[in-house]
């Protein structure tokens, strides 16, 4: 009888190790919270709180800006909204670079300009290292699905 109990305890322990090991590996294979928040924020459109007014450039546009000055939303106006939503996932000064030079505003301005809806359908982790995370995103733009991949880089002190 004691031998039976020892075997049962051994089997139960082995089963628990396998179950807990599976849970830990699933967490490591998931898209991190910060990356998920950034993707959802930049690909959920339209969102007037996060999108500056579309710029009109060229000769004769001074009058447009004078007439519509109260309705024009500048980057300085929306930056606090971005900082509130995802600012804590960026190193100091990097959020502005992300919005000015990276895909941060690409889909928001497209949705505003074309008057379309864009939403995230699925996020899939492609690769995860100590300093990067590559994510394939399936989104829907005006009823049609498309895929795009992003590589997020982390410095040694950033938290995912």
Backbone as numpy.savetxt, mean C-alpha at the origin, in Angstrom:
# Nx Ny Nz CAx CAy CAz Cx Cy Cz
0.09 -49.41 29.95 -0.72 -48.22 29.95 0.15 -46.95 29.95
1.23 -46.94 30.76 2.11 -45.78 30.79 2.76 -45.56 29.44
3.10 -46.62 28.77 3.72 -46.52 27.45 2.74 -45.88 26.46
1.47 -46.24 26.55 0.42 -45.69 25.70 0.28 -44.18 25.94
0.30 -43.77 27.19 0.17 -42.34 27.54 1.38 -41.56 27.03
2.58 -42.13 27.17 3.79 -41.46 26.68 3.72 -41.28 25.16
3.26 -42.31 24.47 3.14 -42.22 23.00 2.10 -41.16 22.63
0.99 -41.15 23.34 -0.07 -40.17 23.09 0.44 -38.74 23.31
1.19 -38.54 24.39 1.75 -37.21 24.67 2.76 -36.83 23.59
3.58 -37.77 23.17 4.55 -37.52 22.12 3.85 -37.13 20.81
2.83 -37.87 20.43 2.09 -37.59 19.19 1.40 -36.23 19.29
0.78 -35.95 20.43 0.11 -34.67 20.64 1.11 -33.52 20.54
2.27 -33.66 21.17 3.31 -32.63 21.12 3.79 -32.39 19.70
4.01 -33.48 18.97 4.44 -33.37 17.58 3.38 -32.66 16.74
2.13 -32.99 16.98 1.03 -32.35 16.27 0.98 -30.85 16.56
1.16 -30.46 17.80 1.15 -29.04 18.19 2.31 -28.28 17.53
3.48 -28.90 17.49 4.63 -28.27 16.84 4.34 -28.03 15.37
3.75 -29.01 14.71 3.42 -28.86 13.29 2.38 -27.76 13.07
1.37 -27.72 13.91 0.32 -26.70 13.78 0.90 -25.32 14.03
1.65 -25.14 15.10 2.23 -23.83 15.41 3.28 -23.44 14.38
4.03 -24.38 13.89 5.01 -24.10 12.84 4.34 -23.61 11.58
3.21 -24.18 11.24 2.45 -23.75 10.07 1.92 -22.34 10.23
1.48 -21.99 11.43 0.97 -20.64 11.68 2.09 -19.61 11.56
3.25 -19.91 12.08 4.37 -18.97 12.00 4.79 -18.75 10.56
4.84 -19.79 9.76 5.26 -19.62 8.37 4.23 -18.83 7.59
2.96 -18.94 7.92 1.94 -18.17 7.22 2.10 -16.68 7.54
2.47 -16.35 8.75 2.68 -14.95 9.11 3.86 -14.38 8.31
4.94 -15.14 8.18 6.10 -14.69 7.43 5.79 -14.53 5.94
4.83 -15.30 5.44 4.49 -15.26 4.03 3.42 -14.22 3.70
3.02 -13.43 4.68 1.97 -12.45 4.47 2.57 -11.09 4.12
1.80 -10.29 3.41 2.19 -8.91 3.11 2.16 -8.14 4.43
3.20 -7.39 4.71 3.27 -6.66 5.98 2.20 -5.56 6.04
1.86 -5.18 7.26 0.81 -4.19 7.48 1.10 -2.86 6.80
2.33 -2.39 6.89 2.69 -1.12 6.28 2.55 -1.13 4.77
3.05 -2.19 4.16 2.97 -2.33 2.70 1.51 -2.41 2.27
0.74 -3.17 3.01 -0.69 -3.31 2.70 -1.41 -1.96 2.79
-1.10 -1.19 3.82 -1.73 0.12 3.98 -1.36 1.07 2.84
-0.09 1.06 2.44 0.36 1.94 1.34 -0.34 1.56 0.04
-0.40 0.26 -0.26 -1.05 -0.20 -1.49 -2.53 0.19 -1.49
-3.22 -0.09 -0.40 -4.64 0.24 -0.32 -4.88 1.74 -0.46
-4.01 2.54 0.13 -4.18 3.99 0.08 -3.98 4.53 -1.32
-2.95 4.08 -2.02 -2.68 4.65 -3.34 -3.52 4.03 -4.45
-4.18 2.91 -4.18 -4.97 2.25 -5.23 -6.47 2.20 -4.93
-6.93 2.98 -3.99 -8.36 3.09 -3.73 -8.79 4.48 -4.17
-9.42 4.53 -5.32 -9.70 5.80 -5.98 -11.14 5.83 -6.48
-11.73 6.99 -6.60 -11.18 8.31 -6.30 -11.14 8.58 -4.79
-10.28 9.49 -4.41 -10.16 9.92 -3.02 -9.69 11.36 -3.03
-10.63 12.28 -2.96 -10.32 13.71 -3.05 -9.45 14.21 -1.90
-9.48 13.51 -0.75 -8.65 13.93 0.39 -7.17 13.70 0.14
-6.84 12.80 -0.80 -5.44 12.44 -1.04 -4.94 12.87 -2.41
-5.76 13.52 -3.19 -5.38 13.85 -4.56 -5.39 15.36 -4.79
-4.26 15.91 -5.25 -4.24 17.34 -5.55 -5.03 17.60 -6.85
-5.34 18.85 -7.08 -6.01 19.21 -8.32 -5.10 18.91 -9.50
-5.72 18.54 -10.61 -4.96 18.28 -11.82 -4.39 19.59 -12.32
-3.12 19.59 -12.63 -2.45 20.81 -13.08 -2.78 21.11 -14.53
-2.96 22.38 -14.79 -3.16 22.86 -16.16 -1.94 23.72 -16.46
-1.18 23.35 -17.49 0.01 24.11 -17.82 -0.07 24.62 -19.24
0.65 25.66 -19.48 0.69 26.22 -20.83 0.33 27.69 -20.83
0.39 28.25 -21.98 0.09 29.68 -22.12 -1.40 29.91 -21.84
-1.68 31.00 -21.13 -3.05 31.37 -20.86 -3.67 30.70 -19.66
-2.90 29.96 -18.90 -3.47 29.26 -17.74 -3.50 30.13 -16.49
-2.84 31.27 -16.52 -2.83 32.14 -15.35 -4.25 32.55 -14.97
-5.07 32.81 -15.97 -6.45 33.22 -15.72 -7.23 32.08 -15.06
-6.99 30.85 -15.50 -7.66 29.69 -14.91 -7.35 29.61 -13.42
-6.08 29.76 -13.07 -5.70 29.68 -11.67 -6.25 30.83 -10.85
-6.32 32.00 -11.43 -6.88 33.15 -10.73 -8.37 32.95 -10.47
-9.09 32.47 -11.46 -10.53 32.28 -11.33 -10.89 31.12 -10.41
-10.07 30.09 -10.35 -10.39 28.88 -9.59 -9.52 28.70 -8.35
-8.95 29.76 -7.86 -7.99 29.69 -6.76 -8.57 28.99 -5.52
-9.83 29.23 -5.21 -10.43 28.62 -4.02 -10.68 27.12 -4.16
-10.80 26.63 -5.39 -11.11 25.23 -5.64 -9.86 24.38 -5.87
-8.73 25.00 -6.09 -7.50 24.26 -6.39 -6.92 23.68 -5.11
-6.64 22.38 -5.15 -6.04 21.68 -4.01 -4.58 21.42 -4.35
-3.69 21.98 -3.54 -2.25 21.83 -3.77 -1.69 20.64 -2.99
-0.50 20.24 -3.35 0.17 19.13 -2.67 0.32 19.43 -1.17
0.60 20.67 -0.85 0.74 21.04 0.57 -0.56 20.83 1.34
-1.68 20.91 0.64 -2.98 20.74 1.28 -3.28 19.27 1.61
-2.80 18.35 0.77 -3.11 16.94 0.97 -2.04 16.18 1.75
-0.86 16.74 1.87 0.24 16.04 2.55 -0.13 15.64 3.99
-0.79 16.49 4.78 -1.17 16.04 6.12 -2.11 14.84 6.11
-2.97 14.73 5.10 -3.87 13.57 5.00 -3.08 12.29 4.73
-2.07 12.38 3.86 -1.20 11.23 3.58 -0.41 10.86 4.83
0.10 11.87 5.52 0.88 11.59 6.74 0.03 10.90 7.79
-1.23 11.30 7.89 -2.13 10.68 8.85 -2.41 9.21 8.49
-2.60 8.93 7.22 -2.94 7.57 6.79 -1.75 6.62 6.80
-0.63 7.04 6.20 0.50 6.10 6.04 1.86 6.70 6.36
1.88 7.89 6.91 3.15 8.56 7.18 4.09 7.81 8.08
3.56 7.05 9.03 4.43 6.33 9.96 5.13 5.14 9.32
4.80 4.81 8.07 5.48 3.73 7.36 6.64 4.23 6.50
6.92 5.53 6.53 7.98 6.11 5.72 9.03 6.76 6.62
10.29 6.70 6.18 11.35 7.42 6.87 11.12 8.92 6.67
11.72 9.70 7.52 11.54 11.15 7.47 11.89 11.70 6.08
10.97 12.44 5.48 11.17 13.06 4.18 10.90 12.16 3.00
10.68 10.87 3.23 10.49 9.93 2.12 9.05 9.90 1.60
8.08 10.28 2.42 6.70 10.31 1.94 6.54 11.33 0.82
7.15 12.50 0.98 7.07 13.53 -0.06 7.70 13.03 -1.36
8.84 12.34 -1.24 9.49 11.79 -2.43 8.61 10.73 -3.08
7.97 9.91 -2.27 7.07 8.88 -2.78 5.91 9.51 -3.57
5.40 10.60 -3.08 4.28 11.25 -3.76 4.72 12.04 -5.00
5.89 12.62 -4.95 6.36 13.44 -6.07 7.03 12.63 -7.18
7.71 11.57 -6.84 8.53 10.85 -7.81 8.15 9.39 -8.00
7.21 8.90 -7.28 6.88 7.48 -7.33 5.39 7.31 -7.63
4.90 6.09 -7.57 3.52 5.84 -8.00 2.44 6.30 -7.03
2.81 6.98 -5.97 1.84 7.37 -4.95 0.59 8.04 -5.48
0.74 8.95 -6.42 -0.41 9.69 -6.94 -0.86 9.24 -8.32
-0.17 8.30 -8.91 -0.45 7.89 -10.29 -1.91 7.51 -10.50
-2.40 6.57 -9.71 -3.76 6.08 -9.91 -4.80 7.06 -9.39
-4.47 7.80 -8.33 -5.42 8.79 -7.81 -5.68 9.89 -8.84
-4.62 10.39 -9.47 -4.82 11.44 -10.46 -5.50 10.89 -11.72
-5.18 9.66 -12.09 -5.85 9.06 -13.24 -7.35 8.90 -12.98
-7.70 8.44 -11.78 -9.11 8.27 -11.43 -9.83 9.61 -11.42
-9.15 10.64 -10.92 -9.76 11.97 -10.90 -9.94 12.52 -12.31
-8.92 12.38 -13.12 -8.95 12.91 -14.48 -9.98 12.19 -15.35
-10.02 10.86 -15.27 -10.90 10.05 -16.11 -12.27 9.80 -15.47
-12.43 10.23 -14.22 -13.67 10.02 -13.47 -14.03 8.53 -13.41
-13.05 7.72 -12.96 -13.24 6.27 -12.87 -12.95 5.80 -11.45
-13.35 4.57 -11.17 -13.09 3.97 -9.87 -11.99 2.93 -10.00
-11.08 2.92 -9.03 -10.01 1.94 -8.98 -10.01 1.34 -7.57
-9.92 0.02 -7.49 -9.90 -0.62 -6.18 -9.01 -1.86 -6.20
-8.46 -2.18 -5.05 -7.59 -3.35 -4.88 -8.47 -4.58 -4.72
-8.13 -5.63 -5.46 -8.84 -6.89 -5.35 -8.04 -7.89 -4.52
-6.72 -7.97 -4.81 -5.89 -8.98 -4.15 -4.45 -8.50 -4.07
-3.78 -8.85 -2.97 -2.35 -8.58 -2.80 -1.67 -9.91 -2.55
-0.60 -10.18 -3.30 0.12 -11.45 -3.16 1.60 -11.17 -2.95
2.15 -11.70 -1.87 3.57 -11.55 -1.60 4.36 -12.41 -2.57
5.26 -11.78 -3.31 6.10 -12.50 -4.28 7.41 -12.90 -3.63
8.03 -11.94 -2.91 9.31 -12.20 -2.27 9.46 -11.29 -1.07
10.08 -11.82 -0.03 10.31 -11.04 1.18 11.72 -11.31 1.67
12.50 -10.23 1.83 13.83 -10.35 2.40 13.89 -9.46 3.64
15.06 -9.34 4.21 15.22 -8.47 5.37 14.99 -7.00 5.04
15.28 -6.63 3.78 15.20 -5.21 3.42 14.20 -4.88 2.31
13.57 -5.89 1.72 12.61 -5.61 0.65 11.39 -6.52 0.76
10.34 -6.06 0.11 9.12 -6.85 0.00 8.55 -6.58 -1.39
8.39 -7.63 -2.18 7.83 -7.51 -3.52 6.40 -8.05 -3.48
5.46 -7.23 -3.95 4.05 -7.59 -3.88 3.42 -7.44 -5.25
2.69 -8.46 -5.66 1.89 -8.39 -6.89 0.48 -8.00 -6.49
-0.02 -6.94 -7.11 -1.34 -6.43 -6.78 -2.27 -6.63 -7.97
-3.43 -7.20 -7.69 -4.48 -7.27 -8.70 -5.51 -6.22 -8.30
-5.78 -5.31 -9.23 -6.72 -4.24 -8.97 -7.73 -4.17 -10.10
-8.75 -3.40 -9.87 -9.78 -3.23 -10.88 -9.89 -1.74 -11.21
-9.79 -1.44 -12.50 -9.87 -0.06 -12.95 -11.04 0.03 -13.92
-12.05 0.78 -13.53 -13.22 0.98 -14.37 -13.80 -0.35 -14.86
-13.84 -1.34 -13.94 -14.44 -2.63 -14.26 -13.51 -3.65 -14.88
-12.26 -3.28 -15.17 -11.32 -4.22 -15.80 -10.16 -4.48 -14.84
-9.81 -5.77 -14.70 -8.71 -6.14 -13.81 -7.36 -5.90 -14.48
-6.38 -5.53 -13.65 -5.00 -5.40 -14.10 -4.08 -5.78 -12.96
-2.86 -6.18 -13.31 -1.86 -6.56 -12.32 -0.70 -5.57 -12.37
-0.16 -5.28 -11.21 1.02 -4.43 -11.10 1.84 -4.94 -9.92
3.15 -4.88 -10.03 4.02 -5.32 -8.94 4.79 -4.13 -8.37
5.00 -4.16 -7.07 5.74 -3.11 -6.39 6.83 -3.74 -5.53
7.97 -3.09 -5.48 9.04 -3.50 -4.59 9.18 -2.41 -3.53
8.98 -2.78 -2.28 9.10 -1.86 -1.16 10.44 -2.12 -0.49
11.21 -1.08 -0.26 12.51 -1.21 0.40 12.41 -0.63 1.80
13.04 -1.32 2.73 13.03 -0.91 4.14 14.46 -0.64 4.56
14.65 0.41 5.36 15.98 0.61 5.91 16.10 -0.22 7.18
17.23 -0.19 7.80 17.47 -1.07 8.94 16.65 -0.69 10.16
16.11 0.51 10.24 15.34 0.89 11.41 13.84 0.97 11.13
13.42 0.73 9.92 11.99 0.82 9.64 11.27 -0.41 10.15
10.02 -0.20 10.50 9.20 -1.30 10.96 8.19 -1.64 9.89
7.99 -2.91 9.69 7.02 -3.33 8.67 5.74 -3.59 9.33
